[in-house]
């Protein structure tokens, strides 16, 4: 099995062989890759946020959602 360090070393060797005209393109690609990873981490940071939510509050937010929206719509229409 190949280790992370071996993969990184292979990537470094490959990058060193890339022509200088393509370095900007590679840099842009790596930036996009890093951005996609950080966005995923931001979304995952919310995981478990509602694990300790009170059952009554959860019911208000889910089971009674349609009823609550109808009440709010009446206020807007008035």
Helices and strands as residue ranges (DSSP letters): H 4-16, G 20-22, H 23-44, H 55-61, H 65-77
